[in-house]
């Protein structure tokens, strides 16, 4: 499962080998300064969380969603597995507007990672 990692002033969503293959993408990274907000959801499988069309990536509704979601003027990165809680990180700049990923870490661990 994807894991949020802080490397100095950068954030990286560390993907497993299988997730990289399914997403057709390497682990995304962004500047911590570009982070605007963090929101947690009990279920990420809703139109209010997931937006756009998957291209490229892998997706089976309510099972797995890996890859880039594209829409007019934005690109989001998703690494969602099953019906577990998820986090959404919104960015002001960078390759992706949002990272949406299933929680592999607790909310406290993610908060600590972001505010070291």
PDB file as gemmi writes it, atoms N, CA and C in Angstrom:
CRYST1    1.000    1.000    1.000  90.00  90.00  90.00 P 1                      
ATOM      1  N   UNK A   1       0.820  -1.183   0.000  1.00  0.00           N  
ATOM      2  CA  UNK A   1       0.000   0.000   0.000  1.00  0.00           C  
ATOM      3  C   UNK A   1       0.864   1.246   0.000  1.00  0.00           C  
ATOM      4  N   UNK A   2       0.344   2.308  -0.581  1.00  0.00           N  
ATOM      5  CA  UNK A   2       1.080   3.561  -0.671  1.00  0.00           C  
ATOM      6  C   UNK A   2       1.364   4.111   0.723  1.00  0.00           C  
ATOM      7  N   UNK A   3       2.527   4.725   0.860  1.00  0.00           N  
ATOM      8  CA  UNK A   3       2.950   5.257   2.148  1.00  0.00           C  
ATOM      9  C   UNK A   3       3.510   6.656   1.939  1.00  0.00           C  
ATOM     10  N   UNK A   4       3.058   7.611   2.742  1.00  0.00           N  
ATOM     11  CA  UNK A   4       3.536   8.981   2.650  1.00  0.00           C  
ATOM     12  C   UNK A   4       4.879   9.096   3.356  1.00  0.00           C  
ATOM     13  N   UNK A   5       5.874   9.668   2.646  1.00  0.00           N  
ATOM     14  CA  UNK A   5       7.227   9.800   3.177  1.00  0.00           C  
ATOM     15  C   UNK A   5       7.684  11.241   2.980  1.00  0.00           C  
ATOM     16  N   UNK A   6       8.295  11.804   4.020  1.00  0.00           N  
ATOM     17  CA  UNK A   6       8.862  13.149   3.916  1.00  0.00           C  
ATOM     18  C   UNK A   6      10.362  13.031   3.751  1.00  0.00           C  
ATOM     19  N   UNK A   7      10.886  13.756   2.774  1.00  0.00           N  
ATOM     20  CA  UNK A   7      12.317  13.763   2.498  1.00  0.00           C  
ATOM     21  C   UNK A   7      12.767  15.215   2.455  1.00  0.00           C  
ATOM     22  N   UNK A   8      13.125  15.755   3.610  1.00  0.00           N  
ATOM     23  CA  UNK A   8      13.499  17.167   3.688  1.00  0.00           C  
ATOM     24  C   UNK A   8      12.271  18.039   3.479  1.00  0.00           C  
ATOM     25  N   UNK A   9      12.306  18.867   2.429  1.00  0.00           N  
ATOM     26  CA  UNK A   9      11.170  19.733   2.106  1.00  0.00           C  
ATOM     27  C   UNK A   9      10.287  19.143   1.020  1.00  0.00           C  
ATOM     28  N   UNK A  10      10.447  17.866   0.739  1.00  0.00           N  
ATOM     29  CA  UNK A  10       9.645  17.200  -0.290  1.00  0.00           C  
ATOM     30  C   UNK A  10       8.800  16.084   0.322  1.00  0.00           C  
ATOM     31  N   UNK A  11       7.675  15.825  -0.322  1.00  0.00           N  
ATOM     32  CA  UNK A  11       6.821  14.702   0.038  1.00  0.00           C  
ATOM     33  C   UNK A  11       6.845  13.700  -1.103  1.00  0.00           C  
ATOM     34  N   UNK A  12       6.759  12.425  -0.753  1.00  0.00           N  
ATOM     35  CA  UNK A  12       6.703  11.371  -1.760  1.00  0.00           C  
ATOM     36  C   UNK A  12       5.648  10.361  -1.317  1.00  0.00           C  
ATOM     37  N   UNK A  13       4.840   9.933  -2.253  1.00  0.00           N  
ATOM     38  CA  UNK A  13       3.883   8.868  -1.996  1.00  0.00           C  
ATOM     39  C   UNK A  13       4.536   7.592  -2.490  1.00  0.00           C  
ATOM     40  N   UNK A  14       5.154   6.872  -1.560  1.00  0.00           N  
ATOM     41  CA  UNK A  14       5.934   5.681  -1.901  1.00  0.00           C  
ATOM     42  C   UNK A  14       4.999   4.531  -2.283  1.00  0.00           C  
ATOM     43  N   UNK A  15       5.152   4.062  -3.532  1.00  0.00           N  
ATOM     44  CA  UNK A  15       4.328   2.970  -4.052  1.00  0.00           C  
ATOM     45  C   UNK A  15       5.106   1.666  -4.061  1.00  0.00           C  
ATOM     46  N   UNK A  16       4.400   0.560  -3.883  1.00  0.00           N  
ATOM     47  CA  UNK A  16       5.037  -0.746  -4.001  1.00  0.00           C  
ATOM     48  C   UNK A  16       5.311  -1.014  -5.483  1.00  0.00           C  
ATOM     49  N   UNK A  17       6.086  -2.036  -5.760  1.00  0.00           N  
ATOM     50  CA  UNK A  17       6.397  -2.402  -7.141  1.00  0.00           C  
ATOM     51  C   UNK A  17       5.107  -2.675  -7.930  1.00  0.00           C  
ATOM     52  N   UNK A  18       4.182  -3.435  -7.345  1.00  0.00           N  
ATOM     53  CA  UNK A  18       2.915  -3.757  -8.021  1.00  0.00           C  
ATOM     54  C   UNK A  18       2.057  -2.523  -8.250  1.00  0.00           C  
ATOM     55  N   UNK A  19       2.057  -1.603  -7.292  1.00  0.00           N  
ATOM     56  CA  UNK A  19       1.292  -0.368  -7.456  1.00  0.00           C  
ATOM     57  C   UNK A  19       1.868   0.477  -8.595  1.00  0.00           C  
ATOM     58  N   UNK A  20       3.177   0.515  -8.717  1.00  0.00           N  
ATOM     59  CA  UNK A  20       3.800   1.257  -9.811  1.00  0.00           C  
ATOM     60  C   UNK A  20       3.393   0.676 -11.158  1.00  0.00           C  
ATOM     61  N   UNK A  21       3.336  -0.639 -11.244  1.00  0.00           N  
ATOM     62  CA  UNK A  21       2.919  -1.285 -12.494  1.00  0.00           C  
ATOM     63  C   UNK A  21       1.454  -0.972 -12.778  1.00  0.00           C  
ATOM     64  N   UNK A  22       0.586  -1.099 -11.773  1.00  0.00           N  
ATOM     65  CA  UNK A  22      -0.837  -0.833 -11.957  1.00  0.00           C  
ATOM     66  C   UNK A  22      -1.141   0.619 -12.277  1.00  0.00           C  
ATOM     67  N   UNK A  23      -0.379   1.528 -11.693  1.00  0.00           N  
ATOM     68  CA  UNK A  23      -0.588   2.960 -11.919  1.00  0.00           C  
ATOM     69  C   UNK A  23       0.076   3.437 -13.207  1.00  0.00           C  
ATOM     70  N   UNK A  24       0.985   2.634 -13.730  1.00  0.00           N  
ATOM     71  CA  UNK A  24       1.795   3.050 -14.879  1.00  0.00           C  
ATOM     72  C   UNK A  24       2.496   4.369 -14.586  1.00  0.00           C  
ATOM     73  N   UNK A  25       3.007   4.464 -13.342  1.00  0.00           N  
ATOM     74  CA  UNK A  25       3.631   5.696 -12.878  1.00  0.00           C  
ATOM     75  C   UNK A  25       4.568   5.359 -11.725  1.00  0.00           C  
ATOM     76  N   UNK A  26       5.630   6.126 -11.589  1.00  0.00           N  
ATOM     77  CA  UNK A  26       6.509   5.955 -10.430  1.00  0.00           C  
ATOM     78  C   UNK A  26       5.897   6.685  -9.229  1.00  0.00           C  
ATOM     79  N   UNK A  27       6.539   6.596  -8.094  1.00  0.00           N  
ATOM     80  CA  UNK A  27       6.043   7.254  -6.886  1.00  0.00           C  
ATOM     81  C   UNK A  27       6.017   8.767  -7.092  1.00  0.00           C  
ATOM     82  N   UNK A  28       4.836   9.405  -6.954  1.00  0.00           N  
ATOM     83  CA  UNK A  28       4.769  10.859  -7.159  1.00  0.00           C  
ATOM     84  C   UNK A  28       5.443  11.614  -6.011  1.00  0.00           C  
ATOM     85  N   UNK A  29       5.952  12.792  -6.326  1.00  0.00           N  
ATOM     86  CA  UNK A  29       6.582  13.635  -5.307  1.00  0.00           C  
ATOM     87  C   UNK A  29       6.169  15.079  -5.531  1.00  0.00           C  
ATOM     88  N   UNK A  30       6.215  15.863  -4.454  1.00  0.00           N  
ATOM     89  CA  UNK A  30       5.835  17.274  -4.513  1.00  0.00           C  
ATOM     90  C   UNK A  30       6.544  18.020  -3.392  1.00  0.00           C  
ATOM     91  N   UNK A  31       6.595  19.319  -3.529  1.00  0.00           N  
ATOM     92  CA  UNK A  31       7.184  20.167  -2.506  1.00  0.00           C  
ATOM     93  C   UNK A  31       6.204  20.306  -1.344  1.00  0.00           C  
ATOM     94  N   UNK A  32       6.724  20.256  -0.135  1.00  0.00           N  
ATOM     95  CA  UNK A  32       5.886  20.435   1.052  1.00  0.00           C  
ATOM     96  C   UNK A  32       5.279  21.838   1.076  1.00  0.00           C  
ATOM     97  N   UNK A  33       5.970  22.806   0.495  1.00  0.00           N  
ATOM     98  CA  UNK A  33       5.471  24.181   0.440  1.00  0.00           C  
ATOM     99  C   UNK A  33       4.223  24.304  -0.419  1.00  0.00           C  
ATOM    100  N   UNK A  34       4.043  23.398  -1.374  1.00  0.00           N  
ATOM    101  CA  UNK A  34       2.884  23.443  -2.266  1.00  0.00           C  
ATOM    102  C   UNK A  34       1.650  22.794  -1.646  1.00  0.00           C  
ATOM    103  N   UNK A  35       1.799  22.118  -0.503  1.00  0.00           N  
ATOM    104  CA  UNK A  35       0.669  21.455   0.148  1.00  0.00           C  
ATOM    105  C   UNK A  35      -0.301  22.493   0.693  1.00  0.00           C  
ATOM    106  N   UNK A  36      -1.558  22.402   0.252  1.00  0.00           N  
ATOM    107  CA  UNK A  36      -2.592  23.338   0.708  1.00  0.00           C  
ATOM    108  C   UNK A  36      -3.436  22.771   1.836  1.00  0.00           C  
ATOM    109  N   UNK A  37      -3.834  21.502   1.725  1.00  0.00           N  
ATOM    110  CA  UNK A  37      -4.705  20.925   2.745  1.00  0.00           C  
ATOM    111  C   UNK A  37      -4.623  19.406   2.745  1.00  0.00           C  
ATOM    112  N   UNK A  38      -5.045  18.838   3.870  1.00  0.00           N  
ATOM    113  CA  UNK A  38      -5.149  17.391   4.026  1.00  0.00           C  
ATOM    114  C   UNK A  38      -6.548  17.105   4.559  1.00  0.00           C  
ATOM    115  N   UNK A  39      -7.255  16.200   3.891  1.00  0.00           N  
ATOM    116  CA  UNK A  39      -8.602  15.818   4.303  1.00  0.00           C  
ATOM    117  C   UNK A  39      -8.664  14.300   4.371  1.00  0.00           C  
ATOM    118  N   UNK A  40      -9.399  13.802   5.360  1.00  0.00           N  
ATOM    119  CA  UNK A  40      -9.556  12.356   5.525  1.00  0.00           C  
ATOM    120  C   UNK A  40     -11.006  11.972   5.246  1.00  0.00           C  
ATOM    121  N   UNK A  41     -11.189  10.841   4.587  1.00  0.00           N  
ATOM    122  CA  UNK A  41     -12.520  10.339   4.246  1.00  0.00           C  
ATOM    123  C   UNK A  41     -12.650   8.887   4.697  1.00  0.00           C  
ATOM    124  N   UNK A  42     -13.821   8.537   5.230  1.00  0.00           N  
ATOM    125  CA  UNK A  42     -14.069   7.144   5.620  1.00  0.00           C  
ATOM    126  C   UNK A  42     -14.170   6.257   4.397  1.00  0.00           C  
ATOM    127  N   UNK A  43     -14.745   6.793   3.320  1.00  0.00           N  
ATOM    128  CA  UNK A  43     -14.862   6.046   2.066  1.00  0.00           C  
ATOM    129  C   UNK A  43     -14.500   6.966   0.904  1.00  0.00           C  
ATOM    130  N   UNK A  44     -13.456   6.644   0.164  1.00  0.00           N  
ATOM    131  CA  UNK A  44     -13.054   7.505  -0.945  1.00  0.00           C  
ATOM    132  C   UNK A  44     -13.871   7.299  -2.225  1.00  0.00           C  
ATOM    133  N   UNK A  45     -14.713   6.275  -2.262  1.00  0.00           N  
ATOM    134  CA  UNK A  45     -15.427   5.914  -3.484  1.00  0.00           C  
ATOM    135  C   UNK A  45     -16.678   6.767  -3.678  1.00  0.00           C  
ATOM    136  N   UNK A  46     -16.499   8.059  -3.855  1.00  0.00           N  
ATOM    137  CA  UNK A  46     -17.629   8.945  -4.132  1.00  0.00           C  
ATOM    138  C   UNK A  46     -17.195  10.010  -5.134  1.00  0.00           C  
ATOM    139  N   UNK A  47     -18.171  10.587  -5.788  1.00  0.00           N  
ATOM    140  CA  UNK A  47     -17.886  11.617  -6.802  1.00  0.00           C  
ATOM    141  C   UNK A  47     -17.306  12.883  -6.152  1.00  0.00           C  
ATOM    142  N   UNK A  48     -17.525  13.068  -4.858  1.00  0.00           N  
ATOM    143  CA  UNK A  48     -16.968  14.241  -4.193  1.00  0.00           C  
ATOM    144  C   UNK A  48     -15.470  14.090  -3.920  1.00  0.00           C  
ATOM    145  N   UNK A  49     -14.967  12.850  -3.941  1.00  0.00           N  
ATOM    146  CA  UNK A  49     -13.544  12.602  -3.704  1.00  0.00           C  
ATOM    147  C   UNK A  49     -12.821  12.312  -5.015  1.00  0.00           C  
ATOM    148  N   UNK A  50     -13.312  11.332  -5.756  1.00  0.00           N  
ATOM    149  CA  UNK A  50     -12.691  10.936  -7.021  1.00  0.00           C  
ATOM    150  C   UNK A  50     -13.334  11.724  -8.151  1.00  0.00           C  
ATOM    151  N   UNK A  51     -12.510  12.348  -8.949  1.00  0.00           N  
ATOM    152  CA  UNK A  51     -13.034  13.145 -10.060  1.00  0.00           C  
ATOM    153  C   UNK A  51     -12.242  12.841 -11.324  1.00  0.00           C  
ATOM    154  N   UNK A  52     -12.851  13.066 -12.474  1.00  0.00           N  
ATOM    155  CA  UNK A  52     -12.163  12.902 -13.748  1.00  0.00           C  
ATOM    156  C   UNK A  52     -12.233  11.505 -14.323  1.00  0.00           C  
ATOM    157  N   UNK A  53     -11.404  11.294 -15.322  1.00  0.00           N  
ATOM    158  CA  UNK A  53     -11.341  10.031 -16.052  1.00  0.00           C  
ATOM    159  C   UNK A  53      -9.954   9.438 -15.851  1.00  0.00           C  
ATOM    160  N   UNK A  54      -9.897   8.144 -15.555  1.00  0.00           N  
ATOM    161  CA  UNK A  54      -8.618   7.471 -15.323  1.00  0.00           C  
ATOM    162  C   UNK A  54      -7.874   7.300 -16.643  1.00  0.00           C  
ATOM    163  N   UNK A  55      -6.666   7.838 -16.705  1.00  0.00           N  
ATOM    164  CA  UNK A  55      -5.854   7.689 -17.907  1.00  0.00           C  
ATOM    165  C   UNK A  55      -4.434   8.152 -17.618  1.00  0.00           C  
ATOM    166  N   UNK A  56      -3.476   7.317 -17.487  1.00  0.00           N  
ATOM    167  CA  UNK A  56      -3.499   5.856 -17.507  1.00  0.00           C  
ATOM    168  C   UNK A  56      -3.648   5.299 -16.097  1.00  0.00           C  
ATOM    169  N   UNK A  57      -3.808   3.994 -16.008  1.00  0.00           N  
ATOM    170  CA  UNK A  57      -3.888   3.336 -14.717  1.00  0.00           C  
ATOM    171  C   UNK A  57      -4.771   2.103 -14.742  1.00  0.00           C  
ATOM    172  N   UNK A  58      -5.091   1.616 -13.553  1.00  0.00           N  
ATOM    173  CA  UNK A  58      -5.882   0.421 -13.386  1.00  0.00           C  
ATOM    174  C   UNK A  58      -7.055   0.736 -12.471  1.00  0.00           C  
ATOM    175  N   UNK A  59      -8.229   0.244 -12.797  1.00  0.00           N  
ATOM    176  CA  UNK A  59      -9.363   0.514 -11.937  1.00  0.00           C  
ATOM    177  C   UNK A  59     -10.453  -0.539 -12.004  1.00  0.00           C  
ATOM    178  N   UNK A  60     -10.907  -0.964 -10.839  1.00  0.00           N  
ATOM    179  CA  UNK A  60     -12.078  -1.822 -10.667  1.00  0.00           C  
ATOM    180  C   UNK A  60     -12.858  -1.205  -9.513  1.00  0.00           C  
ATOM    181  N   UNK A  61     -14.059  -0.662  -9.771  1.00  0.00           N  
ATOM    182  CA  UNK A  61     -14.801   0.056  -8.739  1.00  0.00           C  
ATOM    183  C   UNK A  61     -14.904  -0.703  -7.416  1.00  0.00           C  
ATOM    184  N   UNK A  62     -14.639   0.008  -6.335  1.00  0.00           N  
ATOM    185  CA  UNK A  62     -14.688  -0.476  -4.960  1.00  0.00           C  
ATOM    186  C   UNK A  62     -13.631  -1.542  -4.648  1.00  0.00           C  
ATOM    187  N   UNK A  63     -12.713  -1.800  -5.592  1.00  0.00           N  
ATOM    188  CA  UNK A  63     -11.647  -2.781  -5.366  1.00  0.00           C  
ATOM    189  C   UNK A  63     -10.285  -2.088  -5.424  1.00  0.00           C  
ATOM    190  N   UNK A  64      -9.997  -1.421  -6.537  1.00  0.00           N  
ATOM    191  CA  UNK A  64      -8.695  -0.771  -6.705  1.00  0.00           C  
ATOM    192  C   UNK A  64      -8.791   0.370  -7.715  1.00  0.00           C  
ATOM    193  N   UNK A  65      -8.051   1.436  -7.440  1.00  0.00           N  
ATOM    194  CA  UNK A  65      -7.920   2.543  -8.379  1.00  0.00           C  
ATOM    195  C   UNK A  65      -6.493   3.052  -8.255  1.00  0.00           C  
ATOM    196  N   UNK A  66      -5.711   2.812  -9.295  1.00  0.00           N  
ATOM    197  CA  UNK A  66      -4.306   3.220  -9.323  1.00  0.00           C  
ATOM    198  C   UNK A  66      -4.049   4.024 -10.584  1.00  0.00           C  
ATOM    199  N   UNK A  67      -3.458   5.191 -10.425  1.00  0.00           N  
ATOM    200  CA  UNK A  67      -3.061   5.953 -11.600  1.00  0.00           C  
ATOM    201  C   UNK A  67      -3.527   7.382 -11.584  1.00  0.00           C  
ATOM    202  N   UNK A  68      -3.538   7.969 -12.764  1.00  0.00           N  
ATOM    203  CA  UNK A  68      -3.855   9.378 -12.950  1.00  0.00           C  
ATOM    204  C   UNK A  68      -5.318   9.552 -13.328  1.00  0.00           C  
ATOM    205  N   UNK A  69      -5.975  10.467 -12.636  1.00  0.00           N  
ATOM    206  CA  UNK A  69      -7.343  10.864 -12.978  1.00  0.00           C  
ATOM    207  C   UNK A  69      -7.230  12.251 -13.604  1.00  0.00           C  
ATOM    208  N   UNK A  70      -7.778  12.380 -14.810  1.00  0.00           N  
ATOM    209  CA  UNK A  70      -7.647  13.637 -15.551  1.00  0.00           C  
ATOM    210  C   UNK A  70      -8.997  14.312 -15.743  1.00  0.00           C  
ATOM    211  N   UNK A  71      -8.959  15.621 -15.704  1.00  0.00           N  
ATOM    212  CA  UNK A  71     -10.135  16.433 -15.978  1.00  0.00           C  
ATOM    213  C   UNK A  71      -9.685  17.731 -16.614  1.00  0.00           C  
ATOM    214  N   UNK A  72     -10.608  18.587 -16.878  1.00  0.00           N  
ATOM    215  CA  UNK A  72     -10.287  19.870 -17.490  1.00  0.00           C  
ATOM    216  C   UNK A  72      -9.508  20.739 -16.513  1.00  0.00           C  
ATOM    217  N   UNK A  73      -8.218  20.885 -16.760  1.00  0.00           N  
ATOM    218  CA  UNK A  73      -7.383  21.764 -15.953  1.00  0.00           C  
ATOM    219  C   UNK A  73      -6.775  21.135 -14.707  1.00  0.00           C  
ATOM    220  N   UNK A  74      -6.898  19.828 -14.526  1.00  0.00           N  
ATOM    221  CA  UNK A  74      -6.288  19.195 -13.359  1.00  0.00           C  
ATOM    222  C   UNK A  74      -5.902  17.747 -13.652  1.00  0.00           C  
ATOM    223  N   UNK A  75      -5.005  17.244 -12.802  1.00  0.00           N  
ATOM    224  CA  UNK A  75      -4.618  15.829 -12.793  1.00  0.00           C  
ATOM    225  C   UNK A  75      -4.493  15.427 -11.333  1.00  0.00           C  
ATOM    226  N   UNK A  76      -5.138  14.327 -10.958  1.00  0.00           N  
ATOM    227  CA  UNK A  76      -5.047  13.789  -9.600  1.00  0.00           C  
ATOM    228  C   UNK A  76      -4.364  12.435  -9.673  1.00  0.00           C  
ATOM    229  N   UNK A  77      -3.656  12.081  -8.599  1.00  0.00           N  
ATOM    230  CA  UNK A  77      -3.060  10.755  -8.531  1.00  0.00           C  
ATOM    231  C   UNK A  77      -3.815   9.948  -7.496  1.00  0.00           C  
ATOM    232  N   UNK A  78      -4.218   8.727  -7.851  1.00  0.00           N  
ATOM    233  CA  UNK A  78      -4.971   7.859  -6.946  1.00  0.00           C  
ATOM    234  C   UNK A  78      -4.231   6.558  -6.679  1.00  0.00           C  
ATOM    235  N   UNK A  79      -4.271   6.136  -5.423  1.00  0.00           N  
ATOM    236  CA  UNK A  79      -3.761   4.821  -5.004  1.00  0.00           C  
ATOM    237  C   UNK A  79      -4.737   4.318  -3.939  1.00  0.00           C  
ATOM    238  N   UNK A  80      -5.894   3.848  -4.400  1.00  0.00           N  
ATOM    239  CA  UNK A  80      -6.971   3.439  -3.503  1.00  0.00           C  
ATOM    240  C   UNK A  80      -7.174   1.934  -3.620  1.00  0.00           C  
ATOM    241  N   UNK A  81      -7.270   1.270  -2.468  1.00  0.00           N  
ATOM    242  CA  UNK A  81      -7.503  -0.175  -2.435  1.00  0.00           C  
ATOM    243  C   UNK A  81      -8.619  -0.468  -1.452  1.00  0.00           C  
ATOM    244  N   UNK A  82      -9.644  -1.169  -1.919  1.00  0.00           N  
ATOM    245  CA  UNK A  82     -10.725  -1.599  -1.052  1.00  0.00           C  
ATOM    246  C   UNK A  82     -11.556  -0.458  -0.511  1.00  0.00           C  
ATOM    247  N   UNK A  83     -12.281  -0.744   0.558  1.00  0.00           N  
ATOM    248  CA  UNK A  83     -13.188   0.242   1.151  1.00  0.00           C  
ATOM    249  C   UNK A  83     -12.630   0.808   2.448  1.00  0.00           C  
ATOM    250  N   UNK A  84     -11.337   1.020   2.487  1.00  0.00           N  
ATOM    251  CA  UNK A  84     -10.679   1.558   3.673  1.00  0.00           C  
ATOM    252  C   UNK A  84     -10.664   3.081   3.641  1.00  0.00           C  
ATOM    253  N   UNK A  85     -10.453   3.713   4.794  1.00  0.00           N  
ATOM    254  CA  UNK A  85     -10.354   5.178   4.836  1.00  0.00           C  
ATOM    255  C   UNK A  85      -9.211   5.678   3.949  1.00  0.00           C  
ATOM    256  N   UNK A  86      -9.343   6.932   3.523  1.00  0.00           N  
ATOM    257  CA  UNK A  86      -8.347   7.502   2.616  1.00  0.00           C  
ATOM    258  C   UNK A  86      -8.020   8.943   3.013  1.00  0.00           C  
ATOM    259  N   UNK A  87      -6.889   9.404   2.520  1.00  0.00           N  
ATOM    260  CA  UNK A  87      -6.454  10.787   2.704  1.00  0.00           C  
ATOM    261  C   UNK A  87      -6.397  11.464   1.345  1.00  0.00           C  
ATOM    262  N   UNK A  88      -6.704  12.751   1.336  1.00  0.00           N  
ATOM    263  CA  UNK A  88      -6.588  13.555   0.122  1.00  0.00           C  
ATOM    264  C   UNK A  88      -5.680  14.733   0.443  1.00  0.00           C  
ATOM    265  N   UNK A  89      -4.553  14.810  -0.252  1.00  0.00           N  
ATOM    266  CA  UNK A  89      -3.637  15.932  -0.115  1.00  0.00           C  
ATOM    267  C   UNK A  89      -3.811  16.823  -1.335  1.00  0.00           C  
ATOM    268  N   UNK A  90      -4.111  18.112  -1.109  1.00  0.00           N  
ATOM    269  CA  UNK A  90      -4.295  19.062  -2.202  1.00  0.00           C  
ATOM    270  C   UNK A  90      -3.058  19.949  -2.308  1.00  0.00           C  
ATOM    271  N   UNK A  91      -2.632  20.178  -3.559  1.00  0.00           N  
ATOM    272  CA  UNK A  91      -1.419  20.946  -3.826  1.00  0.00           C  
ATOM    273  C   UNK A  91      -1.728  22.168  -4.685  1.00  0.00           C  
ATOM    274  N   UNK A  92      -0.986  23.261  -4.445  1.00  0.00           N  
ATOM    275  CA  UNK A  92      -1.156  24.478  -5.230  1.00  0.00           C  
ATOM    276  C   UNK A  92      -0.365  24.422  -6.531  1.00  0.00           C  
ATOM    277  N   UNK A  93       0.660  23.580  -6.570  1.00  0.00           N  
ATOM    278  CA  UNK A  93       1.470  23.439  -7.784  1.00  0.00           C  
ATOM    279  C   UNK A  93       2.082  22.048  -7.803  1.00  0.00           C  
ATOM    280  N   UNK A  94       2.626  21.689  -8.938  1.00  0.00           N  
ATOM    281  CA  UNK A  94       3.250  20.381  -9.085  1.00  0.00           C  
ATOM    282  C   UNK A  94       2.561  19.571 -10.164  1.00  0.00           C  
ATOM    283  N   UNK A  95       2.975  18.333 -10.309  1.00  0.00           N  
ATOM    284  CA  UNK A  95       2.449  17.468 -11.359  1.00  0.00           C  
ATOM    285  C   UNK A  95       0.983  17.108 -11.139  1.00  0.00           C  
ATOM    286  N   UNK A  96       0.548  17.032  -9.868  1.00  0.00           N  
ATOM    287  CA  UNK A  96      -0.821  16.637  -9.556  1.00  0.00           C  
ATOM    288  C   UNK A  96      -1.486  17.664  -8.646  1.00  0.00           C  
ATOM    289  N   UNK A  97      -2.783  17.878  -8.859  1.00  0.00           N  
ATOM    290  CA  UNK A  97      -3.567  18.766  -7.997  1.00  0.00           C  
ATOM    291  C   UNK A  97      -3.854  18.103  -6.661  1.00  0.00           C  
ATOM    292  N   UNK A  98      -4.062  16.779  -6.687  1.00  0.00           N  
ATOM    293  CA  UNK A  98      -4.378  16.033  -5.477  1.00  0.00           C  
ATOM    294  C   UNK A  98      -3.716  14.660  -5.511  1.00  0.00           C  
ATOM    295  N   UNK A  99      -3.422  14.151  -4.325  1.00  0.00           N  
ATOM    296  CA  UNK A  99      -3.079  12.746  -4.152  1.00  0.00           C  
ATOM    297  C   UNK A  99      -4.196  12.160  -3.311  1.00  0.00           C  
ATOM    298  N   UNK A 100      -4.794  11.093  -3.782  1.00  0.00           N  
ATOM    299  CA  UNK A 100      -5.850  10.409  -3.048  1.00  0.00           C  
ATOM    300  C   UNK A 100      -5.346   8.993  -2.806  1.00  0.00           C  
ATOM    301  N   UNK A 101      -5.196   8.615  -1.532  1.00  0.00           N  
ATOM    302  CA  UNK A 101      -4.627   7.301  -1.257  1.00  0.00           C  
ATOM    303  C   UNK A 101      -5.231   6.678  -0.003  1.00  0.00           C  
ATOM    304  N   UNK A 102      -5.327   5.359  -0.044  1.00  0.00           N  
ATOM    305  CA  UNK A 102      -5.812   4.592   1.083  1.00  0.00           C  
ATOM    306  C   UNK A 102      -4.824   4.701   2.227  1.00  0.00           C  
ATOM    307  N   UNK A 103      -5.349   4.881   3.430  1.00  0.00           N  
ATOM    308  CA  UNK A 103      -4.476   5.042   4.590  1.00  0.00           C  
ATOM    309  C   UNK A 103      -3.772   3.746   4.949  1.00  0.00           C  
ATOM    310  N   UNK A 104      -2.467   3.792   4.887  1.00  0.00           N  
ATOM    311  CA  UNK A 104      -1.612   2.700   5.332  1.00  0.00           C  
ATOM    312  C   UNK A 104      -1.001   3.084   6.672  1.00  0.00           C  
ATOM    313  N   UNK A 105      -1.063   4.376   6.967  1.00  0.00           N  
ATOM    314  CA  UNK A 105      -0.534   4.943   8.198  1.00  0.00           C  
ATOM    315  C   UNK A 105      -1.697   5.598   8.946  1.00  0.00           C  
ATOM    316  N   UNK A 106      -1.537   5.829  10.224  1.00  0.00           N  
ATOM    317  CA  UNK A 106      -2.589   6.509  10.980  1.00  0.00           C  
ATOM    318  C   UNK A 106      -2.600   7.994  10.619  1.00  0.00           C  
ATOM    319  N   UNK A 107      -3.705   8.659  10.931  1.00  0.00           N  
ATOM    320  CA  UNK A 107      -3.808  10.098  10.673  1.00  0.00           C  
ATOM    321  C   UNK A 107      -2.745  10.847  11.479  1.00  0.00           C  
ATOM    322  N   UNK A 108      -2.466  10.378  12.687  1.00  0.00           N  
ATOM    323  CA  UNK A 108      -1.439  11.003  13.530  1.00  0.00           C  
ATOM    324  C   UNK A 108      -0.054  10.893  12.894  1.00  0.00           C  
ATOM    325  N   UNK A 109       0.256   9.737  12.310  1.00  0.00           N  
ATOM    326  CA  UNK A 109       1.549   9.531  11.664  1.00  0.00           C  
ATOM    327  C   UNK A 109       1.698  10.452  10.459  1.00  0.00           C  
ATOM    328  N   UNK A 110       0.634  10.589   9.683  1.00  0.00           N  
ATOM    329  CA  UNK A 110       0.668  11.485   8.525  1.00  0.00           C  
ATOM    330  C   UNK A 110       0.832  12.922   8.977  1.00  0.00           C  
ATOM    331  N   UNK A 111       0.095  13.330   9.991  1.00  0.00           N  
ATOM    332  CA  UNK A 111       0.211  14.691  10.524  1.00  0.00           C  
ATOM    333  C   UNK A 111       1.616  14.975  11.015  1.00  0.00           C  
ATOM    334  N   UNK A 112       2.221  14.025  11.720  1.00  0.00           N  
ATOM    335  CA  UNK A 112       3.583  14.172  12.197  1.00  0.00           C  
ATOM    336  C   UNK A 112       4.561  14.297  11.038  1.00  0.00           C  
ATOM    337  N   UNK A 113       4.340  13.500  10.000  1.00  0.00           N  
ATOM    338  CA  UNK A 113       5.197  13.534   8.802  1.00  0.00           C  
ATOM    339  C   UNK A 113       5.144  14.906   8.137  1.00  0.00           C  
ATOM    340  N   UNK A 114       3.970  15.518   8.122  1.00  0.00           N  
ATOM    341  CA  UNK A 114       3.795  16.814   7.454  1.00  0.00           C  
ATOM    342  C   UNK A 114       4.293  17.988   8.277  1.00  0.00           C  
ATOM    343  N   UNK A 115       4.371  17.836   9.596  1.00  0.00           N  
ATOM    344  CA  UNK A 115       4.708  18.972  10.466  1.00  0.00           C  
ATOM    345  C   UNK A 115       5.978  18.784  11.256  1.00  0.00           C  
ATOM    346  N   UNK A 116       6.935  18.033  10.738  1.00  0.00           N  
ATOM    347  CA  UNK A 116       8.217  17.837  11.420  1.00  0.00           C  
ATOM    348  C   UNK A 116       8.943  19.138  11.568  1.00  0.00           C  
TER     349      UNK A 116                                                      
END                                                                             
